[in-house]
């Protein structure tokens, strides 16, 4: 039979053990958990509007087996494609990394097709749309990984062969229409018909000009792959001091330990009250039976 002093010591030791376990769990959680940081964006869709008006395309030879008797002879053709890399970086040495970026662009003979700089010192951003020749794309992309602290990267390759063929087909159709309309101009007719014919010729020539611009993006001399590079300024992340972790863990433990103790106290008190109430009711029922 345990004495009251022994029971009190055991209960006290149990509560101290719970406190220590909660504290150790919280400080371990602080070391293992990396909070999700909502940093200032230097990427995302910042170039989406520019990309709608400035497209870069490239081509490469594709090969297929001769369909006749599965002969080993290969047939070559051109595949048109769009290849876009998206790189986001954070820099604690913004000026130096920006210079490194420009040196890298020059080294690979790339072209800056769009550039925007914003923000004051300590909160600067640079956003670039860079055209890179297809054969140097992979090397340039790897070189950008050494600029600043890379936060995210993504490469997307989209086949544009069918789109290129469709544009060419439209061009041929419009050119045929233009030839037909010009032949009609040589014939006699009403002035109203000639005015209408002139308007039709103007519309066809206008569409041909637009197609010429789009097809010009596919021309071999304009073949590029795209790198969207965004870099924003931010101080280097400092490690959390041990004393700070202890302070945070201790505050958390005291708060939730108090909640736990209060819950145990009220639960025990409620259970004791219900037990006493049951004894009272049970005694009242027994007294009624005796009467």
Secondary structure, DSSP 8 states (H G I E B T S, - for coil): ---HHHHHHHHHHHHHHHHHHHHHHHHHHHHH---------S-TTTTHHHHHH----EEEEEEEEETTTTEEEEEEEEEEEEEEEEEEEEESSHHHHHHHHHHHHHHTT-EEEEEEEE--TTS-EEEEEEEE-GGGHHHHHHHHTTSSEEEEEEEEEEE-HHHHHHHHHHHHHHHHHHHHHHHHHTS---HHHHHHHHHHHHHHHHHHHHHHHHHHTTSGGG--EEEEEEEEE--------HHHHHHHHHHHHHHHHHHHHHHHHHHHHHHHHHHHHHHHHHHHHHHHHH-
